[in-house]
Amino acid sequence: MVKSDVRSMRIVFLCTSSLDYPSPRGRWLPLARRLARDGHEPHLLMLHPTFDRLHVRQFDCDGVDCAYVGQMHVYGLPGERRHFGALELASVSLRGALALAQAALRLRPDVVHVAKPQPINGLAGILAARSGAAMYVDCDDYEAAANRFGGAWQRRVVAWWEDRLPRLARGVSVNTRFLYDRLQRLGVPEQRLRYVPNGVDLDRQTTPDARQVAALRAALGLTHNPTVVYLGAISAVAHGVRLLIDAFAILSKRLPAARLVVVGDGDDRPALMAYARARGLERMIIWAGRIPPEAALTWLAVGDCSVDPVHDTPAAAARSPLKIVESMAAGVPVVTGDVGDRREMIGDVAGLIVPSGDAQALADGIATLLTDPACRMRLAQGARLRAEVYNWNRLARTWQTLYQIGA
């Protein structure tokens, strides 16, 4: 175990979503686990999409105290969510912010780390920092450019917090170079910034068992089919699932035996399923739905390759796709677009980079991996090695230097 040279601290993360969502599950929880192993006392305070139905609201995750303290700003998990009206949203948001702040203050933290510069946890962070705790901010997305909002006023409110809260923080962690550069342009000094991309906990997530993968492929009826896996949010706004469907419609004419497994859920799933049916792909796409997070690598390993379909937008450039690092950890090569840090993430060894937003180019990249076993095997081996670069054990060392700023 590599010990940090920072004194032991009580660190509270303030999150506006639950462990059902990628950022808490794939970014802040593994970081907090690493902080716990290095002698710190991390706490993950979160809001939950069905807080009123929870039976267990506080629990331990490998030395990390996790607690749900209030209702999230939407009700229900992706795919079954209900959005609050304007007045109800304001009330729920204020109660959520106060619940996070009060829970943080009771812990008397040395550090408050606001997990996304958003109105709810941003306000909570400011209130909690009044106790004397140092406030830090983690930027892992560009919500104002990505989310679906009920009105222009909501976008403006989110944009205001994304632009201003990082400037109030002692230090800021970011997961992409796009966000690093953006915050510098907004006036955050470089010495207060740390670039920490999304990673994978290779102590917990190892190469999937070949027998389990073969059994899953057989259960899905994929024993003899070249297979592509998409794992992530089913969204037509924030993610390129429609682009992927268009690419697969092109691919199906060249490789009619190919199959696409779509793992995950989202508000746009019914519409995208209808879109796929209209393209004649109902027999070629398996909509697997939501899976347990610990099964992600096994599902990715079902594929001969995985795919991260992407358009060249600021929101896409601001993302460090968890699906890419998880696919590399599973030893599955990735096909993705040349946006943001994606070329840097996979290099020339873990997958193929194609022009973004181009269904034909995406189809061609997938076809290359499905029809060239030697290329696929070489990139699969490279993916496993490349995953080591994104091991949380390694990334957490950079993260912890953030807490030395101004200390």
N, C-alpha and C positions, 0 to 999 in steps of 0.2 A: 504494500500500500504506500502510495506517495503522499506524504503529509504536506499540507499547505503551510506556508510560512506566515499566514495570517492568524492572529489569535482566535481562539474559539469564540464563536458568536451565535446569538440567537437570531435566526433569519426568518422573516415571515414573507411568504409570497402571497400576493393578493390577486385572485383569479376570478373572472366573471363567468366562467363556464366550469363544467364538471369533467371528471376523468373519462367521460364518454366522448370527449372532443379531442382532436389530435394534439393541440398545443399543451394542455395540462398533462395528458398521458405520455406524449412523446418528447416533450422538452423540459417542462419544469419539474415533473416528478423524478425522472432519471437524474437531473442535475441535483435535486434535493437529496436523493439517495447518496450521490457521490459526496455531497457536503457532509452528510451524516457520517459516512465512512471516514472522512477526514477530521472528525472531531467536533463539527459544528452541530447546532441544534436547529434543524429546519422545520418549519411549519407551513403547510399548504392550506390556506383558507380559500374556500371556493363557494360559488353559487351553483345551485342545481336547477335543471329545467322542470323537475317535478318535486320541489322541496316539500310540499305538503304531504306527499305520499311516501317519504323516506322513513324507514324504520331504524336505520343505522346512519347517524350523522357524523360520527367521529370514529376514526380507526387508524391503525398503524400500518405503514407500508415500509418495511425494512428500515426502521429507525426514523421515518418521516411521519410526523403527526399530521394527519389529513382531517379536515373538518369542513362540512357543508354548513353554512351559517345563514343562508337566505335564498330567496327565489331569483333565478336567472331572469334576464330581460325578455325571454320568450318562454312559452310553456310547452313542454314536450320535446322529445328527441327529434333529430332531423328525419324528415319523412312523415312526421305526425305532429308537427309544431303548430301552435296557435300563437299568432302575434297579437300583442296587446294594443288596444286603442291608445290614442295620444295621452289622455289623462291617466289611464291605468298604467301606461308605460312610465310616465313621470313618477307616479306613486311607487311602483315596484322598483324602479331604478334608485330612487332616494332611499327606500328602505334597505335595498341591497347594499348601497354604499355605507349607510350607517351601521349595518350588521357587520360588514367587513372591518370597518374602522374600530368598532367596539371590541370585536374579537381580537384584533391586533393589539389594541391598547391593553387588554387584559394580560397579554403575553409579555408586555414590557420588552419589546425587541430592541436589539442593537441596530438591525437593518430591516427596512421595509422595502421589498422589491415588487414594484407594480408590474404585474404580468400583462402587458399591453397598455399603452397610453390611451385609455378610453374613459368616458365620463364617470362610470360607476366606480371602478377601482382607482381611477385617478383622484377623484374626490376623497375616497377612502384613504389613499396613500398620503394625501396632504394632511388630512385630519390625524392620521396615526403618527405622522412625523412630528406633530406638535409636541409629542411626548419627549422629543430629543433624539429619536431614532434617525439614522441617515436614510434618505430616500433614494432609491435607484429605480430605473425604468427599463423594462425589456421590450424592445420593438421587434416583433416577429411577423408582422404583416403590415399592409397598408389598407386599413379597413375603409377609409373614406373613398378609396378608388375601387373597392371590391364588393362591398356588401350591397344587398338589396335593401333599400330604405323605403319607409312608408311615406316620406315626404322630404323635400329639399332641406327643410330645417334640420332634420335628423342628420343628414350628411354634413351640414355645416357645423353642427355641434361636435360630431366625431372628429371632423377635420381640425377644429379649434384645439381639441385636446391633443390630437396627434402632433400638431405643430408646436404647442406650447409646453406641455408637461415635460418632455425631455430636457428642455432648457432650464427647468427648475430643479432637476435631479442632480445629485452629486456625481453620478456616473450613469452611462447608458449602455446596455448590451443590445446588439443587433444580430440578426441571423443572416443578413445578406449584405453584399457590398453596395447594392442599390440604396438600402436604408442608411448605411454608413455615410455614403456620399450625400444623401438627401439631408440628413441631420447636420452634417458639416455646413451645407449651404444655408440651413436655418440658423446657424450660429452656435451649434454645440462644438466646443473645442475638441480637437482630435485626441488630446490626452484624456478626455473624459469618456471616450468611446472604446468599446471592445467588440470585435467581430467574433461571434461564436455561432457557427452554422448549426442546423439541426443534426443530431447524431443518433447513434444506436448503442444500446447497452449490451455489448458483446459478452458480458459476464452472465447475462440472463437470456439473451436471444442468440442462440447458436444455430448452426446449419441444421435445417429441418431433417427429421428422420426419414430416410428414403422409403421405408415401408408405410409410414403414415401418409406420405405424399402419394405413393402409388395407390393406396386404398382410397384416398380422396378423389384422385383422378378417375378411378374405376366407378366410384359412387356417382360422379358427375357425368359418367358416360364418355370420358375423354381419353380412354386408353390408346386409341389409334388416331387421335386428332391433334394436329399442330395447334398449340394453345397460347393465347395472349391473355394476360391478367392486367386489369386496372383495379387498383385499390385506392379508395379515397372518397371524397364527398361527391354525391351525384348532383351536380349543379351545372346549369346552363349559363350562369352568370359568372361565378368565380372560377370555374374549372372547365376545361375543354372537352366535356363528354360528348357534346354534339359533334365537335370536330372528329372525335374518335369514331363515332358512329358513321360519319361520312367516309372516313378512311377505311373502315371495315367493309362498307358497301363496295368500295373499289377493290379491296383485297379479295372479297368473296368471289369475284369473277375470275381471279387468277388462281386462288386456292380455295375451292368450295368446301374442302374438308376442315378448314381452319375454324376455330371457335374462339369467342371472346368471353371471358369470365369477368363480370363487373361486380366487385366486392365493395359494399358500403351502402349508404342510404343518403337521402337528401330530399328537400322539398320539391325538386324538379324531376324526381324519379318517374312518376306516372306519365308526365309529358314526354320525357325522353324515351320511355318504353314505347309509347305510341308512335313517336318519331321513328324508332327502329323498326317497328312493325310496318310502317308506311314505306320503309326502304326495303322491305322483304327480308328482314334479318331475324325474325322471331325464332327461327330454329338454330341460328348461329350464335346467339348471345344468351348466356346464362346469367340471370340477375340473382346473385347469391344473397344480397341483403347484408344486414349488419352481422359482424362476427365478433367473438371475444378478441380483445386486443392481443392477447398472448398467442393467438392462432394466426397472426398476420403473416409471419414468415412461411408457415406451412402452406397457406393459400397462395402466396406469391410463388412458391416453388412448384405449384401445379402448372405454371406457365413455362413455355420455352423461352419467353421473354415477357417483360412487363412494359407498361407504356405510361408516359406522363404527357398527355396531349396538352398543348399550350399555345395561346396566342401571345403576341408581343405587346403586352400592356404593362403599365406601371405596377398594377396589382400582381401580375405574374412575376415580374422582375423582383418584387419584394418578398417572394416566397422562397424558402429553402425546403423543397419538397421532402417530407418524411418518407413518402413512398419510394423515393430514389434510394435513400440510405438503407431502408429496410430491404429493398430488392437486392442491393449489393450484399447485404449481410446474408441473404438467402442464397447467394450465388446465382442470381438470375440477371442477365443483362437487360439494360433499359434502353428504350427508344424514346427520345424526348426532343423538344425544340430548343433552338439556340437563343434562350432568353435568360437574363439574369446570370446566376452563378451555375447554371446547369452544365455548361461545357467544362467549367472548372471541377465540378463535382465528379463527373464520370471520366473526365480526361479522355484519352484514346484507348482506355483499357477495360472499361466497364459497360460499354454500350455504344449506341449510335446517336449522333446529333444530326437532326434534320432541320430544314427551314421551318420556322414557327408558322402556325396558322394555315398550313398547306396540307390539305387532306391527301393529295396525291403523294407528296413527299413522305408523309407519315406512313401511308400504306406501303410505299417502296421500302422504307426502313424496316418495317415489321416483316415484310416478305423476305428481305435479305437474311434476317435472323432465323426465320422459319424454314428456309430452304438451304441454308449453308451450315451444316453441322459443325464443321471445323471452325468457322468464325464464331459460332455460338459458344462452342466449348472454350475457345481462347478468351472470349469476353466474360464468360462465367467465372473462369479462374481469376481473371483480372478484377472482377467485381468483388470477390471475396477478399482479395488483398486490399483493394481500394477502401473497403468498409473500415479497415483499421484506422484510416485517417480520420474517420468520423466516429470513432469510439468515444463515448462520453467520458471514460476515464481520462482520456487525453484532452478533450475539449474543456472539461471542468477546470483544468489547471489555468487556462486563460480566463475563464469566467471568474475564478477566485481573485485574480489580480485586480478585478474591478473594485473590490471592497478595500483595496489599499489606497484608492484615490481619496485624498483629503483626510486620511486616517491619522 
